[in-house]
């Protein structure tokens, strides 16, 4: 056979070498690709908080105060509405919010107009794109129907203040019993139950006071959340310990005459950032008032300050510094506490 007619091809050894080189290149590139994707998701999470922070300011421009962390329900309905409901019109969701009769409260099984309007509606600004938590309520309320997999659960919570801890200046905080969960409650923050806070009350400075914190990760290895709930279980028993407690974003506090203590969709800072335990004080049961600021992002969690700025706070941040940042008027003006 002449050289002209000889077939040119890879030997088996050469082919294996090429495949090995390609595999090594993919192994080297994959972490970089994953890191780039996570960076993009983290940026989207930051933009979500900026959007919500801007909504708080647009609300303040209209009403002269920031939205209440939650308002009590009318006399015929035990549970009221959260701060999320108040800011929906400033998040391009007026067409949805206006179709709900919020005089029926924020407990959706008892508010049929909201149940029909909000079914399967998802707001991207309420959900961190890195999170693997359920986007919607995944467990029906005990004894209720038509409340499964329909209502969005946010991965961001309002900050109502902080526990006193060992700080020299006591905050407006006290130990409370929130239904079946003892913990710390506070009215020293920006988004507090039952009343609105004005900007003039934030004497520590808008850029030194956290308004909203991230809650985008499980507090324990993710498990299958059972459906329906039993009387002895809640999403937090399976690692999902967000401050809406599986009730969705509209849920607000009860009437003050009701011996309940839960506030929903706000948290009082007690634990450090990225504290991960379902049995921590003020976290477990239904519904702990001290669900931590924590995220699925490595090294810290995003927060929105009262001035609308967003920063990633390190999980190594001193707990007393974090508690000061969660309080609007403790006289502790801080710097160099985040990215």
N, C-alpha and C positions, 0 to 999 in steps of 0.2 A: 504494500500500500504506500502510495506517495504521500509526501507531507501535505500536498494540496487537498487530498481526500480524507486526511485524518480529522476526526471530530475533536473539537476543543471543549472541555468540560471540567468542572471541579472534581477533585478527588473527594472521597468521603471525609478524610482528615481535614481538608481545606474547608469543606462545608460545615463541619462541626466547629471549627475555629471561628468562622464567620458568625454562626449562631451564638456561640459563647460571647463574642464581642458585642453583638446586638443586645444580648441579655444583660451584660454588664452596663452598657449605655443606658438601657431602660431603667435598671436598678439605680443608677446615679441620677437620672433625670426625674424619676417618680417623686422622690421627696420634695424636690424643688417645685414640681407642678402642684403637689398637694399643698405646700406652703403658700404658693401664690394664690391658690383657690381660697385657702383659709384667710389670707390677708384681704382678699376681695370681700369675703363674707363678713369679716370683722369691720371693714369699712362700711358695708351696708348696714350693719348693726349700729355703728356710730351715726350714720345718716338717719336711721330711724329715730334715735334719741334726739338728734338735732331737730328733726321735724316735730316731734312731740314737745320739745322744749320751746320751739317757736309758737306752737299752738297755745301753750300756757301764757306766753306774753301777749298774743293776740286776744286771748280771753281777758287778760288783765287790762288791756287797752280799752276793751268794751265795757267791763264791769267795775274797773277800779280796784279789783282785788284778784288774787289768784283763785283758781277753783277750789272749793272744799275737797278734802280727801274723800269725803262721802257725805251724803245727806240722808237723814232718816226717812223712812217711808211714811206715807200718810196713815191716818188712823186705821184704815181698813186693811193695810198691808204692813207686815212686820218689818220687812227689809227694804231699804231705800236704794239709791243709785250711787255708783262710784264716780270718781273724778274723770274716768274715761268717758262716761256719758256726757259730761259737761263740755269736754273739749272736742268731741266728734265733729261739731260744725266747723271747727277751725283746722280740721284735717281732711277737708274735701269729702266729708261723709254726712253733710247736712241732709242730703236727699234720703239717706237711710235713717238717721237719727230722728228726723221730723215725722217719720211714719210710725214711730213707736209711741205708745201712750205711757210716758214715764210716771204719770200719776199712779200707776199700778205697781210701782216699785221696780227694783232691779233683780229680784228673784224671778227668773224667767218662767219657771213652771207656774207661777202665780200671775204672770203678765202675758196673756195670750197674744196681745198685739205684737209685743217684742219677740215672742217665740216664733211667730209666723214670719216676721220681717227678717230676723237675724239668722234664721235657719240656713246653715252652710255658708254664710257670709264670712269671708276672711279678709282681714285688714293686714297688709304686709307690714305696716309701721308698728304693729303690736308684737311682732314675732322676729326674734333673732334668727337669721338664715343659717347660722351654724348649729342651732339647737336641734336635738333629736326628741325633745319633749312633744307630747301630743299637741297639735295645733288647736284642737277642739275638745270640748268636754267629752271624756271617754267613758264616763260612768253615769248612769241615770240616778237621779236622786231617789232615795228610798221611798217606795210607794208611789212614785210619779211615773208618768208615761210621756212619750214624745220629747224626751230630754236627753237622748243619747246621740253622740257624734254630731251635734248641730252647732253648739255655741263656742265661740272662740275664747281660748284662755291665753292671756298675754304673758310674755316673758320679761315684762318690765313692771315694777311696782313703785308706787309713790312712797316717799320717805316721810313718816310722821314724826320722827325725832329719834332719840337714842335713850338707852338705859343709862342710869347715873354712873354705874361702875365705881371706880375709885377716884374720879375726878374731883378737884377741889370745888368747882362750881356746880351745884346740883342743877339738873335739868328739870323740866316739867314732866317727870316720869314717876311711875309707881308700878308695883307688881299687881297684876290683875289676873282674873280667871276668865279666859276667853272660851266660853262654852266648856269643852272637855280638855282645854289646853291652858295650863297656867303659864304665865310669862310676864314680860314687861310691856307696858303701854306708855305712850308719850304724846304730848301735844306741843312739843318744842320744835317740831320740824316745819316744813313748808306745806305739805299736803296732809292736813289733819282732819279727823272726822268731826262733823257737825258744824263747822264754821270755816269761813274763808280767812286767809292770811293776806294782809296787805304788804306791799313792798317795803313800806316804812318800818314794818316789824322785823324785817330781816337785817338787824343791826350789825351782824357779823360781816355783811357784804354779800351781794348776790353771787359773786365768783368764789365765795368761801362756804357756800351752803348747798348741799346736795338736795335736789328735788325728786329725782327718779333714779332708781337703781336697777341693774340687770339681774334677772333670775332665769337663766337659760339652760341649766343643767340639772340632771338628776343628783340627788344628795346621797345616793347609794347606787350600786349597780342596777341598771334598768331592769325591771321585771315586768311581766305581763300584768297590767292593771285589770282586775277582774270586773266583769260586767254581768249583772248589776252590782252596785255596792251592797254590802251587808251592813247591819247596824253597827258593826264593830270595825269597819274598815273605811279608809279614805285614801285618796291618791298618794298622800305622804307616806302611808305605810308601805308603798311600793317605790318610793324614791322621788315622786313628783311633789315637791313641797313649795310650789309657788304660792303667793299670797292670795290668789283668788280661791285657793283651796278646792279646786274642781268645780266651782260655781260659775265661772265665766267672767268676762270683763265688766258686765253691768252691775254686778253684785255690790251693794253698799251696806252700811251698818244698819243695825236694827234701831227701832225706836228706843230712846234712852230709858224709857220706863220698863223696857223688857230686860230681864236679867240674862243677858247673853254675853256681852263683852267683845264679840268679834267685830272686826272693822272691814276686812276684805279689801284686796287690791292695794293695800298700803302695808308697810312694815316698820317696826321700831327696831333700830339697829342695836343688837346685843352681841352678835358674833362677828369675828373677823371675816374679811373678804375670802370667798371660796371655802368657807367652812362647809364640810361635807359629812353630815351625819343626820339621819332622820330622827334620832333620839335626843338631839340637843335640846336644852331648855328653851321653851317657847316655840318649838318647831312642830313637834309631833301632835297627833290627834287632830281634831276638827274644832277650831282652826287656829294654829299657833300664831301669836302676834309678832314673832321674831324670826320669820323666815329670812335667811341671810341674803346679802348681796353676793351673788356668785354667778359664774358663767362657765360655758364650755370652752372659752378661749384660754390659752395657756398663760399662766402667770398673773392673772388678774381679772377684773370685770369692768365694764363700761358703766359710767354714771353721767347723768345730766345735771349740771348745776343750775341754780335759780336764774343765772344770767343767760341761760341757753347754751352755754359751752358744754362740750362733752370731753371727758378724759377717761383714760384707762387707769384705774387705781390698782396698784400692785397688791397681791395677796400677802405680801410681807409688811404692808402698812400697819403701823401700831394701832391697836384696837382703840385706844383712847383718842388718838388723832382722828380715826374714822368716826367715833361718836361725836367729837367736836364738829366735824364737817356735816354731820346729820342734824345739827342743832342750829337754829337761826340766830340765837341771841345769848350765847354763853360767854361772849367777850373774848373768845379765843380766835384771833385772826391768824390764819396759818398760811404757809407757802411751801413750795417744794414737796408736794405730797402726791404727785402723779406724773404721768408722761407729759 
